[in-house]
Amino acid sequence: MTADLTVDRDRCMGSGQCTFYAPHTFDLDDLSIAVVLDGGGDAAADVAMAINVCPTRAIVRTAGTEGNA
């Protein structure tokens, strides 16, 4: 699941919305930029919410994985 997600580090503003909705999938690094955690562990709906609430749309799901958050 998490291998299908990437964060565009140039777009991420570090709002932390992704970490609020999917704390086992996303974290903020030392520069307050979102990173995808190995293993995930959040429900697909929570990961989808994290993607949708990102204010800069920095979280990208790899093509061909729709419906598999």
HUZI-V697585 format. One record per helix or strand of 3 or more residues. SS is the DSSP state (h for helix, s for strand). FROM is the first residue (numbers start at 0). TO is the last residue. Records with the same first field share a line. If there is no record, write none. Layout:
SS = FROM-TO  FROM-TO
This chain:
h = 1-3  16-20  43-52
s = 4-6  25-27  33-35  58-60
